[in-house]
Amino acid sequence: MVGMPYDLLANPLGAVRLTFQKAVDSGHSGEATLDGRDWGAADLFRQFLFNDGGLSQVPILNAASVRTIPPNSLVRFRGMIQDMLGNEFYVGAYKDGGRWRTNKFTDVSQVPMDLSSDKRVWERRLLYCVPVPWLNSWTEPSSEVLLNRCASSTSPQTEKRQRDDDETIDHMDMEVLDHAFQGSPPAKKMRGGHPSLSSYSHECMAEGTCSSTSMVPDFESSSLPCLVKIYDSAEDDLKLNDIFEFIGVLTFDPEATAADKGDSDELENRFCEEESVHLPPSKVPRLHCLEHRKLGVHDFLSISPVVEPKPNQVKELRETLLGHLTAILGNDGLAAEFMLLHLLSKVHARVDTLAVGKLSLNLTCFNKENTSVFGNSLNLAVKNLLPITHSIPLSVDYLNTSTLAPRKDYETNRLMSGVLQLAEGSHLTIDETHIQAGTLTSVGVENARLLKNLMELQKVEYDFKYYKMEMTTDVQLLVLSEGKSNIFPADIVLPLRPSSVGSTEMLDSEALKAWRWYLASLRSLPHTIEPQMQKVVEDDMVAARQANRTLGSQDFSRWLTMGRLMSVSFGETCLSLEHWQMVKELERLRMERLQ
């Protein structure tokens, strides 16, 4: 059996160009191909990645691996869409002699382009992506083996063979090419721009504009950004703050970029991206996306969640996790029950301004002394259980000086991130025990309002200087305070009543994996209320309203949310009378404690 004539990992561009030439030469799909529509390359990579098990072989691009992954190889990058930079026009296809060539999925031309040759201008989207904010280190997959494979695949002999193959490609017919093609990295590069597109790109005449003398920068583990270039994707497939795994061709070669400085002929033929991008290619990797998939919190677990866990397994996991939370909270079982429901909550619908499904929690009776015991233990527990977590030690100075809302910088045409630009499924703990007497400035007042709106509405206002735009989000919020918070109107307010010192025992790694699986699996379960049970709930709400006239629609919405969360905590998708009774008992005990 004849193997693949190209290496999709080490030389993806070879596969792209081969399939392009096949499509053009076939005739029946030539015009569509020259219009930029996919000519079969995407299907080829999907087959390799998802049907043939190739995804696990693709190295992950991060701050550590960027130093060792060779340019023009296949990589995958997991990140959040921090900014959407609009569209870019580029020369996607051009005629080299009598043969059409393509620049798709790359920043530079395969060979120098004759300015008088036939060209086709195509369009691609630019996304500025960053590592997921506050992603915990235990979610990071290991990629050492894959990096070693990539390092060994780019020996000098391999590069020489690829250049030799590129020189002979035009002298071989397609039948022979299918069996012998080994790749075609360019011996001389040229950016696929076009001087007539002056409104979309500009020539890099100033030294250093498109190149840099710096070698690969020392990125921190959470600081490596990536400019992702998107092809053949619907506009609504990708949204701001979504987490995606992008798989594509890496074009990041600071050594080659630095070497180009002295080549004036090369520099004259090089064209930058849109001027508004302002992202040096020697510092920000480019990833030309061949395939992308949206990720949820469950995608960061070592064990994949299932849709319908077995009831016995779920009940056992619920008991052990509840015991763990109870020990951390000083043997306060009631606080542990509410904490469990809080960790399972998520926004699953929106009705007018109401975010249905959220369950923010305000644990009171915290001070500087017991926060160092219970608060720190609780923070560590949440960090070990959930993939994306962040803690804010709230103070007057923090409110007055922090940048919480993302804002638009019109000088660079970039969206500058803020603390509250968070991915869906993030958990935010706010520690109010650091607050002391002081005066809030206008910035502090605005930041307090932003945090309040996040808790109440699950929305964050983005500052576009001339107007504000509300962006919906889904963030779990936990507040630790001495008394009921005056800033954050949480759904549940509960005084902590510890009877012992919080647990400091070392946790078994398998138990942690199981609890992470439990929380990620059950958060996504669907839920319904049968008509008979709905009548019971309605009667109980009417009775509660008659007994307490201060109860409103928000209280009943909270009860329904708790009913749903109580059911899913047992792995059930339909509210039962038993679980509804448990919710009412929790509310009764909570109200007694508040009195």
N, C-alpha and C positions, 0 to 999 in steps of 0.2 A: 504493500500500500504506500503510495507517495504521500509524504507529509506536506505540511503547509510550506509554500514557497517563500514565506516571510515570517519574521518573529514579531508577533503582535505586541509583545512586551518591550523589546529593545528597539524595535523599528516600526512603530505604528504608522508613521508617515509613508513608509514603503507600501503598506497595505492600502492606505488611502489613495495613493497615486496609481497603484496598479488597478484598483477597482474603477477609478476615474477613467483611465485610459481604455479599459474594457468597455465601459458604458458609452464613451464617445465613439469608439470604433464600431460598436454594435449597430449604430445608426438609428434604431427605433427609439432609443431613449436619449439620443445625443443632445437634442435641443433642451429638454428638461434638465439634463445634467449641466449644460452651460448656463442655465438660469439659476443655478445654485441649489436646486432641490437635491435631496439625498439620492445618491446613485447606487446604494447598496452597502456602503461602508458601515453605516450604523448597524445594519442587520448582522454584518460579519462580526462586529465587536460584541453585540448582544449575545450571539451564539457562543462566542468564546468565553465571555464573562459569566453568563448565567446558566447556560446549558451544559457547557463543557467544564465548569468548575474553575475557570480562569481567574475569577475575582480575588480569591485568596492569594494568588500569586502576584497581584499588582501591589507594589510598595506604596505605603502611606506617606504622603508628603507632610512633614511637620518641621519644627525648628531643628531637630536633630538630623533628620534624613536629608534635608535640602543640601547638605554638604557632600553627600555621597551619591545621590541619584543623578545619573547623567542626563543632560538635556536631550530633548526630542524622544524621550522614552515615555512609556505609559505609566501614569501615577493615579492615585485617588486622594482627594483632599476632602476632609470633613470640616465643614464650617458653617457659620451663620452669615446670611446675606446682610451685611451692615449698610451697604449703599448700592443704589442702582444708578449707574453712570450714563444711561442712555444707549444709543446705538452708534456703531462705527461702520463706515464704509471702507472697503478695501478691494484691491484687485483680486478677485477670486479665481479667475481663469484668464489665461493669456496664451497667445500663439508663439511658440518657439520654433521658427522655421515653418515646417508644415504640420507640426504636432501641437495639439492643445495640452497645456499643463495647468495644474491647479495649485493655489496657495491656501486652500482651505485647511483649517486646523494648524496654522503656523503663522508666525510674525514676519517671516522673510521668504523671499522667492527661492525656488529650487535652483534656478540659474539666473544670471543677469537678464533683465528684460529690456528689449528694444523699445524705446518710447514710441516708435511708430507702428509697433505690432498691434494686432487685434487684442482687445481686452474686454473682460466682462467685470463690472463692478457689482459686488455683492454686499450684504449687510449682516452684521452680527451684534449681539447685545453684550454690554460690559457690566459685570457685577463685581463689586468690591466685597470680598468675603474675608472674614476673620475667624480664628478658632473660637469655638462656642464659649461665650463669656461665663466664667466661673465653673467650667466643667472640671469635675474632680479627677484626680490623677488615676484613680483605680479604674476609670473607664478606658484608659489608653491601651490599645492593642499593641502587642509586640510585633515588630517588623524587622528584627535583626537579621533573620535568615533571608528575608526578601532583599534587604539592602546588600547583603553579601553577594547575592545572586546578581544584582544589578551591577555591582562593582566589578565582578568577574566577567561580565558580558561586554565590557567596553575596553578590551585590551587593544594595544596598538595594531595587532594583526587583524582584529575584527574591523577596526576603523579603516584600515587599508583595503581590506576586501570589499567593504561597502563602497568606498570611493571608486575602486576599479569596476565594480558592478554598475555604478552610476554612469561611468564613461561609456559602457557598452550597451546600455539599455535601449538606445534608439536604433541599434543595429540588429536587434533580435525581434523576431515576430512573436505575437502574443502566445502562440502555442508553446514555444520554447520558454518564454518568459514565465509561464505558469509554473514550470518546474525548476527554474534556475534563479529567479529573482531573490536577491538577498537584502535589498534596501538601497536607498538613494539619498543619504544625507548630503547636503550641498557642500561642495568644495569651496565655493565662494557665495556669501549670503547677500541678499538684498531685500530690504523690507518691501512688502507687497503694497506699496502706496501708489498714488498717481498724482502728478503735479497739477492736474486740472481740478482736483478736488480740494481746492484751497480753503473752502469753508468748513471742511471736515478734518483736515490734517495740515501740518506745516512742516517745512523742510528743516532738518536739524543742522543749521549752519554754524551755530555756536558750539564750540568744543565743550563736551561734557553734557550737553542736553540729553542725548540719547545714550551716553556711555558714562562710565565711572571708573576711576582708578582703584576703587575699593574692591576687595575680594569679597567672598561670601560673608555677610555680616553675622555677628554673633547674636542670634535671636534668642529671646527668652522662650520658655516652653509654651507660653500662651500668646506670643506676640507675632508669629509669622502670618502676615496677610497674604492674600492671593487675588490676583485679578483674573477672574474667570470669564472666558469668552464663550458665549452661548450661540449655538447654531440650531436651526430647525426645531424650535420649541415655541409653543403657544405663549402669548403674553401672560396669561393668568396662571401658568404652571409654576412660576417662581414669584415669591412675594417677600417683601422686606421682613427681616427677622426670622424667616424660616431656616431650619437646619437642613442642609443637603450634603450628600456625598457626591462629589463631582469626579468623574473618571475621564481622563483625557490626556493630551500630549503636553508635557512640561517644556516650556521654553524659558529657561533661566540659566544663563551661562555667563557669570560675571568675568571670568577669565577671557573669554572670547570678546566680550564687550569692551574690556579694557584694551585688548590688543587692537581693536578696530580704530582706536583713537589716532594712531599714526597713519592710517590708510585713508588719504584724502579722497581718492577715487571711490572707495567704498562708502565713505561718509556722505559724499554727494548723492549717492544713489539710495541713501537710507532715509526713511520717512517715519516720523514719530506717530504715536496714536493721537487721538483728539487732544488738543492742547489743554482742555479742562481736566484731563485725568490727573496730571501732575504726580505720577507714580513712576519713579525711575526703574527701568527694566533691570538694572543691575542690583536692585534692592528688593523689588516686589516680583515674585515669580508670576509668570503667565501660565494659565492652564486652559488649553483649547478643548472644550468639553465635547466628548463623544457620547456620553451617557450620564444621566443624573437621576438620583432618587431621593425623595424626601425622607428624613429620619425623624423618629420619635424617641422618647426617653428609653423605650425598650430596646432600641438598636444599640445602646451603649452597654448592654449587659453581656456577660460571658455566656449566659444561658438564655436562649430565646424563649419569651413568654408564649403561652398557648392561649387560645381564645376561651376555651372552656376547661379550666383546671378541674381535677377530680375533687369532689366534695370532702372526702376524708383528708386528703392532702391539704386542702385549703384550711380546713378547721384546725388541723394540727399547726400549720404555719401561723395562723391567726393567734392561737394560744401562746406559742413561743415568742412571737414578736410582741404581743401585748405584755407578756411577762418581762421581756427586755425593757420595754418602755416604762413599765411600772417600777422596776428596780432603779432606772435612771432618775425617775421623778420622785425618789425617796419613798417608795411604796405607796404612792398616791394612785390607786387604781382608777378613780374617776378621771383624773387628768390624763392618764394613759389611754383610756377609752376615747376621749375627745381628740387626743393627739393622733391616734390611729385613724380616726375619721378624717381629720385634717390632712394627713399624708396621702389619703386616697382621693381627695377632692380634685376636681378639675372643672373648668367651664365647658359645658357640653351644649349650651344653647344660650341665645340672647333674646329677651322679650322686652322691647322698648329699651330702657336704660339698664334693665336688670340683667346681670350676668348669672345665669342659672347654673348651679353646680359648685360655685365657689364656697369655701368654708374657712374663712380667716379665723385665727384663734389668738386671743389675748390672755396669756397667763399672767396673773397678778401676784402680789406679795413677794416680788423679787426686789432685792437691794444689792448693793455692791458686794456684801459679804457672801450671801448665798448664791449670787450669780456665778461667782468663781467656782462653786461646787456644782449646782444643778444646771445653771445656764451653760457653762462650758461643756458639761457632759451631754446636755441635750443638743447643743450645736454639733458636737462631734458625732453623735448618733445620727442626726439628720444627714450630715456630710457622708457618712458611711452607707446610708440607705438610698439616697437619691443622687442621680448623676450630676445635676446642676444646682449648686447651692451657693448662697452668699449671705454674709452677716454684716449688718451695719451697726456699729456702736454709735447710736444717735446722740448728738450733742448740739448745743447752740452754734458752736464753731463749725461743725460739720454742715449744718443747714445753711449757714451763711457763706460758706466757701465752696461747696461741692457743685459740680455740674451734673445734675440729675437728668434733665431732658436733653435729648439729641437736638442739635441746632444746625441750620444750614449756613455754611460759609460761602458766600457768593463770590469771594475773591478767588477761591480755588474751585468753586462749584462742587463742593463736597459736603456730604452730611457728616458732621462731627458727632461721634457717639457720646452718649451719657450713661450714667450708672443704670438708669432705668430702661435702656435699650436691651431687653432681655429676651431670650428665646422662650418659646412655649414650653411649659413644663418646669420652669425654674422655680426654686424655692428661696424665699427671702426672709431672713430673720432680722428683726429690728429690736435692738437692745436699748430701751429707754433709760436704763439705770445710770447712764453716763450724763444725763441732762442735769445741768445746774442752772442757777439763776443767770439770766443774761437777756440781751435785747436782740431780737431778730431784725435783720436788715430786710430790705425789699426782696433781696435774693432768698433769704431764709424763709420769708413768708411764702414766696412762690414755691420753694422746694417742699415746704410742709403741705401746701395745697396739692402739689403733684403726687406726693405719697398718699394723701388722703383719697384722691381720685382713683389711684391705683387700687387701693383696698376696697373702695365702695363700688367702683364701676368697672374695674379691670380695664382701664384705659390710661394711656400716657399721651400727653400733649407734646407734639414735636414743634419746635420753634423755627419757623421759616422767616423770621424777622418781620415780614410784612403781614403775616397771618399765622395762626396756630392750626395744627391739624391733629385730630385725635386718632390714635392708633390703638386698636384693640389688642389685648394681650391675655395671657393665662398664666398667672404667677401665684403660687401659694404663699401666703403671708402669715408669719408668726411674730407676735409682739410680746416681749418680756418687759414688764413694768411693775412699779411698786403698787400703784393703784390703777384703777381703770384709766386707760389712755385717753387723754384729752385731744390727741391729734388723730388717732386712728380708730374709727368706729368699726371694730371687728364684729364678725357675725356671732362669735362665741366669746364671752368674757367669763373666766373661771379663776378663782383664787387657788393657788397651789397650797396644798396641805401635806407636806412631807412628814413622815414619821420616822425616817431613818436617813442616813447619809446615802447619797446617790451611788450607784454601782460604778466600779472602776475595773471590773474584770475584763480580761482579754477575750475577745470574741473569736469563735471558730470561723475560719474563712468560708467554710461550706454553709454555715448558718447564715452568714451575711449574704452570700449569693442567693440562697433560698428566699430570704426576706426581700431582697431587691426584685427577684422574679415575681414574688407575691404582689408587691406594690405596683409594679409596672403592668402586670397582667390584669389585675382587677380594676385598675383605673379606667381601662378601655372597654370594660364590659358594658353591653347595652342594658337598659332597665325599663321595665314597664310596671304598671299598676292595674290589676284586674278590676273590672267594674264592681265586683262585690267588695273588694278591699278598698276601692275608692270611696264607696259609700261609708265605710267605717271611718276612714280618715276625715271625710267631710263632717260627719256627725261629731267627731272628737274636737274638730276645730271650732264648730259652732258652740259646743259646750264650753270650750276654753274661752271663747270670746265673751260669752254670757257671764263667766266667772271673773274675767279680767278685761275690762273695756279698753285697756291701754294696748292690748295686742293688735297688731296690724298685719298688713299683707306681707311685710318683710319677715315677720316672725313665722308666719305659716309657710312662706317659701323656705325658710331655714329648716323647719320641721320636715318638709318634703325632701329637702336635700339630705338631711340626716337619715331619713328613712331609706333613701336610695343607697347612701354610703354604708349603712348598716347591712343592707342586703348584700351588696357586692363584697363587703368584708368577709362574708361567708361563701363567696363564690356563686351567689344566686342572682338571677336577673329579674326576679319578680318579687315585689314586696309581700311578705307574709305577715300574718297577725302577730306571730311571735316576735318578729323583728320590730314591728311597729310598737309593740308594748315595751320593748327594750329602749327604743328612742324616747318614749314618754317617761320612762323611769330615769333615764339620764337627765332629761330636762328637769324633772322634779328634784333630783339630787343637786343639780347645779343651782336652781333657784333657792334651795335651802341654804346652800353654802354662801350665796350672795347676800343673804339677809343678815 
